[in-house]
Amino acid sequence: MRTRPVWQLLLGLALTSLVILLPILALCMLGAGGMDYYEDLPSGYLFRGGDGDAILASLGKESIGGKVVQYAYDDTFIIARQKPEYQEYQTMIADSISRHNQKYTANSYADIMETSTLADRIIARDPFYQRILSAQENYWIIHHRSGKRYGPFTTSEYQQQRRALRIPASLVLE
């Protein structure tokens, strides 16, 4: 009977373990963030979940960005609760600047830094973004048939707007 040296046995064990663990590790890394998923909502709206949860709209309609944590919808309305995040809005605005301005088509490091700086300036000066980002939590309502977005609202403003728009009591955020 021939025996193998200990180092060969350990090497074989290590290689076998590596062959088994690498695919498992790869699957875990793929599922550990960085991957967005999408859910179709009425009238061409879309929920994007993952790293930057948002309710997205088709061209000509208004979206809700920056960490949508709950949403519900029916045949007429989409309602949402948001915990706004500065970085999400900065990225959203910078991307919009880049897409709509020929100056930034190279998408170079300098372009990214400049559009991020411009986004910071917009957020600092625009009362709409200041209101969104000054709250811990915002509520939004989208009348998806008309494409009209209402918000951001505090809890009491949201309840008042729900009554004004006659949103059914059955449509709730859980």
ZADO-1210 file (C-alpha; in nm, 4 decimals, padded with zeros to 6 digits):
<atoms>
<atom x="00.0000" y="00.0000" z="00.0000" code="MET" pos="1"/>
<atom x="00.1364" y="00.3336" z="-00.1020" code="ARG" pos="2"/>
<atom x="00.0883" y="00.6336" z="00.1310" code="THR" pos="3"/>
<atom x="00.0809" y="00.9930" z="00.0232" code="ARG" pos="4"/>
<atom x="00.2663" y="01.2667" z="00.2045" code="PRO" pos="5"/>
<atom x="00.0549" y="01.4871" z="00.4337" code="VAL" pos="6"/>
<atom x="00.1084" y="01.7960" z="00.2190" code="TRP" pos="7"/>
<atom x="-00.0443" y="01.6188" z="-00.0831" code="GLN" pos="8"/>
<atom x="-00.3471" y="01.5177" z="00.1216" code="LEU" pos="9"/>
<atom x="-00.3931" y="01.8726" z="00.2505" code="LEU" pos="10"/>
<atom x="-00.3503" y="02.0173" z="-00.0980" code="LEU" pos="11"/>
<atom x="-00.6120" y="01.7765" z="-00.2353" code="GLY" pos="12"/>
<atom x="-00.8517" y="01.8660" z="00.0438" code="LEU" pos="13"/>
<atom x="-00.7984" y="02.2395" z="-00.0139" code="ALA" pos="14"/>
<atom x="-00.8586" y="02.2068" z="-00.3890" code="LEU" pos="15"/>
<atom x="-01.1729" y="01.9992" z="-00.3340" code="THR" pos="16"/>
<atom x="-01.3024" y="02.2568" z="-00.0852" code="SER" pos="17"/>
<atom x="-01.2253" y="02.5387" z="-00.3287" code="LEU" pos="18"/>
<atom x="-01.4141" y="02.3654" z="-00.6104" code="VAL" pos="19"/>
<atom x="-01.7180" y="02.3279" z="-00.3844" code="ILE" pos="20"/>
<atom x="-01.7062" y="02.6709" z="-00.2164" code="LEU" pos="21"/>
<atom x="-01.6302" y="02.8959" z="-00.5183" code="LEU" pos="22"/>
<atom x="-01.9682" y="02.8432" z="-00.6921" code="PRO" pos="23"/>
<atom x="-02.1505" y="02.8936" z="-00.3617" code="ILE" pos="24"/>
<atom x="-01.9526" y="03.2104" z="-00.2916" code="LEU" pos="25"/>
<atom x="-02.0239" y="03.3417" z="-00.6423" code="ALA" pos="26"/>
<atom x="-02.3984" y="03.2854" z="-00.5992" code="LEU" pos="27"/>
<atom x="-02.3944" y="03.4612" z="-00.2616" code="CYS" pos="28"/>
<atom x="-02.2113" y="03.7606" z="-00.4060" code="MET" pos="29"/>
<atom x="-02.4590" y="03.7918" z="-00.6919" code="LEU" pos="30"/>
<atom x="-02.7525" y="03.7947" z="-00.4519" code="GLY" pos="31"/>
<atom x="-02.5951" y="04.0329" z="-00.2002" code="ALA" pos="32"/>
<atom x="-02.7085" y="04.3648" z="-00.3463" code="GLY" pos="33"/>
<atom x="-02.6172" y="04.5500" z="-00.6589" code="GLY" pos="34"/>
<atom x="-02.8941" y="04.3740" z="-00.8472" code="MET" pos="35"/>
<atom x="-03.2108" y="04.5644" z="-00.9187" code="ASP" pos="36"/>
<atom x="-03.5471" y="04.4007" z="-00.9725" code="TYR" pos="37"/>
<atom x="-03.8530" y="04.5524" z="-01.1338" code="TYR" pos="38"/>
<atom x="-04.2281" y="04.5300" z="-01.0895" code="GLU" pos="39"/>
<atom x="-04.4734" y="04.6618" z="-01.3458" code="ASP" pos="40"/>
<atom x="-04.7245" y="04.9072" z="-01.2043" code="LEU" pos="41"/>
<atom x="-05.0318" y="05.0500" z="-01.3835" code="PRO" pos="42"/>
<atom x="-05.0113" y="05.2989" z="-01.6719" code="SER" pos="43"/>
<atom x="-04.6469" y="05.2345" z="-01.7561" code="GLY" pos="44"/>
<atom x="-04.5077" y="05.3022" z="-01.4091" code="TYR" pos="45"/>
<atom x="-04.2404" y="05.0719" z="-01.2740" code="LEU" pos="46"/>
<atom x="-04.1079" y="04.9943" z="-00.9261" code="PHE" pos="47"/>
<atom x="-03.7317" y="04.9481" z="-00.9188" code="ARG" pos="48"/>
<atom x="-03.6158" y="04.7683" z="-00.6076" code="GLY" pos="49"/>
<atom x="-03.2630" y="04.6956" z="-00.4987" code="GLY" pos="50"/>
<atom x="-02.9948" y="04.9532" z="-00.4347" code="ASP" pos="51"/>
<atom x="-03.2060" y="05.2583" z="-00.5187" code="GLY" pos="52"/>
<atom x="-03.5720" y="05.1834" z="-00.4644" code="ASP" pos="53"/>
<atom x="-03.7886" y="05.4157" z="-00.6714" code="ALA" pos="54"/>
<atom x="-04.1137" y="05.4400" z="-00.8621" code="ILE" pos="55"/>
<atom x="-04.0197" y="05.5219" z="-01.2179" code="LEU" pos="56"/>
<atom x="-04.2385" y="05.6761" z="-01.4815" code="ALA" pos="57"/>
<atom x="-04.2355" y="05.6764" z="-01.8568" code="SER" pos="58"/>
<atom x="-04.1465" y="05.9943" z="-02.0415" code="LEU" pos="59"/>
<atom x="-04.3746" y="06.2883" z="-01.9634" code="GLY" pos="60"/>
<atom x="-04.4824" y="06.1510" z="-01.6246" code="LYS" pos="61"/>
<atom x="-04.3319" y="06.2163" z="-01.2839" code="GLU" pos="62"/>
<atom x="-04.1323" y="05.9631" z="-01.0808" code="SER" pos="63"/>
<atom x="-04.0672" y="05.9204" z="-00.7088" code="ILE" pos="64"/>
<atom x="-03.6986" y="05.8711" z="-00.6359" code="GLY" pos="65"/>
<atom x="-03.4800" y="05.8189" z="-00.3358" code="GLY" pos="66"/>
<atom x="-03.5731" y="05.5102" z="-00.1335" code="LYS" pos="67"/>
<atom x="-03.9395" y="05.4191" z="-00.1684" code="VAL" pos="68"/>
<atom x="-04.0010" y="05.1836" z="00.1258" code="VAL" pos="69"/>
<atom x="-04.3710" y="05.1040" z="00.0727" code="GLN" pos="70"/>
<atom x="-04.6178" y="05.1378" z="-00.2086" code="TYR" pos="71"/>
<atom x="-04.9632" y="05.0216" z="-00.3090" code="ALA" pos="72"/>
<atom x="-05.1816" y="05.0798" z="-00.6110" code="TYR" pos="73"/>
<atom x="-05.5240" y="05.0321" z="-00.7589" code="ASP" pos="74"/>
<atom x="-05.6917" y="05.1171" z="-01.0907" code="ASP" pos="75"/>
<atom x="-05.6455" y="05.4922" z="-01.0361" code="THR" pos="76"/>
<atom x="-05.3770" y="05.5663" z="-00.7777" code="PHE" pos="77"/>
<atom x="-05.0278" y="05.4702" z="-00.6677" code="ILE" pos="78"/>
<atom x="-04.9453" y="05.5667" z="-00.3092" code="ILE" pos="79"/>
<atom x="-04.5963" y="05.5526" z="-00.1622" code="ALA" pos="80"/>
<atom x="-04.3981" y="05.6122" z="00.1543" code="ARG" pos="81"/>
<atom x="-04.0433" y="05.7323" z="00.1077" code="GLN" pos="82"/>
<atom x="-03.7390" y="05.7681" z="00.3308" code="LYS" pos="83"/>
<atom x="-03.5410" y="06.0186" z="00.1249" code="PRO" pos="84"/>
<atom x="-03.1668" y="05.9762" z="00.0824" code="GLU" pos="85"/>
<atom x="-02.9432" y="06.2594" z="-00.0339" code="TYR" pos="86"/>
<atom x="-02.7142" y="06.0314" z="-00.2354" code="GLN" pos="87"/>
<atom x="-03.0081" y="05.8851" z="-00.4270" code="GLU" pos="88"/>
<atom x="-03.1308" y="06.2305" z="-00.5306" code="TYR" pos="89"/>
<atom x="-02.7808" y="06.3530" z="-00.6125" code="GLN" pos="90"/>
<atom x="-02.7254" y="06.0529" z="-00.8395" code="THR" pos="91"/>
<atom x="-03.0695" y="06.0870" z="-01.0015" code="MET" pos="92"/>
<atom x="-03.0170" y="06.4569" z="-01.0786" code="ILE" pos="93"/>
<atom x="-02.6572" y="06.4078" z="-01.1974" code="ALA" pos="94"/>
<atom x="-02.7698" y="06.1257" z="-01.4297" code="ASP" pos="95"/>
<atom x="-03.0454" y="06.3466" z="-01.5682" code="SER" pos="96"/>
<atom x="-02.7966" y="06.6295" z="-01.6333" code="ILE" pos="97"/>
<atom x="-02.5625" y="06.3873" z="-01.8059" code="SER" pos="98"/>
<atom x="-02.8375" y="06.2379" z="-02.0260" code="ARG" pos="99"/>
<atom x="-02.9800" y="06.5739" z="-02.1327" code="HIS" pos="100"/>
<atom x="-02.6595" y="06.7692" z="-02.1939" code="ASN" pos="101"/>
<atom x="-02.4273" y="06.6896" z="-02.4849" code="GLN" pos="102"/>
<atom x="-02.1323" y="06.8294" z="-02.2884" code="LYS" pos="103"/>
<atom x="-02.1229" y="06.5177" z="-02.0671" code="TYR" pos="104"/>
<atom x="-02.1498" y="06.2379" z="-02.3242" code="THR" pos="105"/>
<atom x="-01.7994" y="06.1001" z="-02.2516" code="ALA" pos="106"/>
<atom x="-01.9085" y="05.9984" z="-01.9005" code="ASN" pos="107"/>
<atom x="-01.5514" y="06.0539" z="-01.7864" code="SER" pos="108"/>
<atom x="-01.4473" y="06.0929" z="-01.4242" code="TYR" pos="109"/>
<atom x="-01.4389" y="06.4721" z="-01.4758" code="ALA" pos="110"/>
<atom x="-01.7926" y="06.4634" z="-01.6238" code="ASP" pos="111"/>
<atom x="-01.9218" y="06.2587" z="-01.3304" code="ILE" pos="112"/>
<atom x="-01.7627" y="06.4951" z="-01.0774" code="MET" pos="113"/>
<atom x="-01.8984" y="06.8033" z="-01.2553" code="GLU" pos="114"/>
<atom x="-02.2544" y="06.6670" z="-01.2848" code="THR" pos="115"/>
<atom x="-02.2417" y="06.5633" z="-00.9164" code="SER" pos="116"/>
<atom x="-02.1354" y="06.9169" z="-00.8217" code="THR" pos="117"/>
<atom x="-02.4171" y="07.0620" z="-01.0319" code="LEU" pos="118"/>
<atom x="-02.6633" y="06.8235" z="-00.8652" code="ALA" pos="119"/>
<atom x="-02.5403" y="06.9396" z="-00.5225" code="ASP" pos="120"/>
<atom x="-02.6025" y="07.3008" z="-00.6241" code="ARG" pos="121"/>
<atom x="-02.9521" y="07.2234" z="-00.7500" code="ILE" pos="122"/>
<atom x="-03.0408" y="07.0414" z="-00.4272" code="ILE" pos="123"/>
<atom x="-02.9017" y="07.3271" z="-00.2161" code="ALA" pos="124"/>
<atom x="-03.1073" y="07.5920" z="-00.3985" code="ARG" pos="125"/>
<atom x="-03.4284" y="07.4188" z="-00.5025" code="ASP" pos="126"/>
<atom x="-03.7089" y="07.4393" z="-00.2420" code="PRO" pos="127"/>
<atom x="-03.8674" y="07.1199" z="-00.3791" code="PHE" pos="128"/>
<atom x="-03.5570" y="06.9080" z="-00.3101" code="TYR" pos="129"/>
<atom x="-03.4926" y="07.0869" z="00.0181" code="GLN" pos="130"/>
<atom x="-03.8411" y="06.9920" z="00.1361" code="ARG" pos="131"/>
<atom x="-03.8005" y="06.6297" z="00.0293" code="ILE" pos="132"/>
<atom x="-03.4623" y="06.5897" z="00.1956" code="LEU" pos="133"/>
<atom x="-03.5442" y="06.7801" z="00.5145" code="SER" pos="134"/>
<atom x="-03.8037" y="06.5177" z="00.6141" code="ALA" pos="135"/>
<atom x="-03.7374" y="06.1771" z="00.7653" code="GLN" pos="136"/>
<atom x="-04.0335" y="06.0396" z="00.5738" code="GLU" pos="137"/>
<atom x="-04.2490" y="06.1583" z="00.2850" code="ASN" pos="138"/>
<atom x="-04.5739" y="06.0379" z="00.1361" code="TYR" pos="139"/>
<atom x="-04.6630" y="06.0595" z="-00.2315" code="TRP" pos="140"/>
<atom x="-04.9718" y="06.0026" z="-00.4433" code="ILE" pos="141"/>
<atom x="-04.9695" y="05.9440" z="-00.8166" code="ILE" pos="142"/>
<atom x="-05.2924" y="05.9647" z="-01.0129" code="HIS" pos="143"/>
<atom x="-05.1546" y="05.7271" z="-01.2731" code="HIS" pos="144"/>
<atom x="-05.4298" y="05.7798" z="-01.5275" code="ARG" pos="145"/>
<atom x="-05.3467" y="06.1501" z="-01.5566" code="SER" pos="146"/>
<atom x="-04.9757" y="06.1160" z="-01.4711" code="GLY" pos="147"/>
<atom x="-05.0091" y="06.3754" z="-01.1943" code="LYS" pos="148"/>
<atom x="-04.7862" y="06.3366" z="-00.8895" code="ARG" pos="149"/>
<atom x="-04.8794" y="06.4867" z="-00.5516" code="TYR" pos="150"/>
<atom x="-04.6281" y="06.5324" z="-00.2724" code="GLY" pos="151"/>
<atom x="-04.4088" y="06.5278" z="-00.0837" code="PRO" pos="152"/>
<atom x="-04.6443" y="06.5165" z="00.2137" code="PHE" pos="153"/>
<atom x="-04.6169" y="06.4791" z="00.5881" code="THR" pos="154"/>
<atom x="-04.8438" y="06.2132" z="00.7393" code="THR" pos="155"/>
<atom x="-05.1230" y="06.4625" z="00.8127" code="SER" pos="156"/>
<atom x="-05.0931" y="06.6320" z="00.4702" code="GLU" pos="157"/>
<atom x="-05.1059" y="06.2884" z="00.3077" code="TYR" pos="158"/>
<atom x="-05.4253" y="06.1953" z="00.4941" code="GLN" pos="159"/>
<atom x="-05.5822" y="06.5259" z="00.3958" code="GLN" pos="160"/>
<atom x="-05.4882" y="06.4780" z="00.0282" code="GLN" pos="161"/>
<atom x="-05.6219" y="06.1204" z="00.0344" code="ARG" pos="162"/>
<atom x="-05.9609" y="06.2584" z="00.1424" code="ARG" pos="163"/>
<atom x="-05.9499" y="06.5383" z="-00.1161" code="ALA" pos="164"/>
<atom x="-05.8726" y="06.2918" z="-00.3980" code="LEU" pos="165"/>
<atom x="-06.1250" y="06.0378" z="-00.2634" code="ARG" pos="166"/>
<atom x="-05.8719" y="05.7558" z="-00.2498" code="ILE" pos="167"/>
<atom x="-06.0537" y="05.4408" z="-00.1350" code="PRO" pos="168"/>
<atom x="-05.9942" y="05.3279" z="00.2239" code="ALA" pos="169"/>
<atom x="-05.9047" y="04.9839" z="00.0845" code="SER" pos="170"/>
<atom x="-05.5865" y="05.1261" z="-00.0699" code="LEU" pos="171"/>
<atom x="-05.3406" y="05.1318" z="00.2189" code="VAL" pos="172"/>
<atom x="-04.9688" y="05.1177" z="00.2861" code="LEU" pos="173"/>
<atom x="-04.8929" y="04.8172" z="00.5031" code="GLU" pos="174"/>
</atoms>
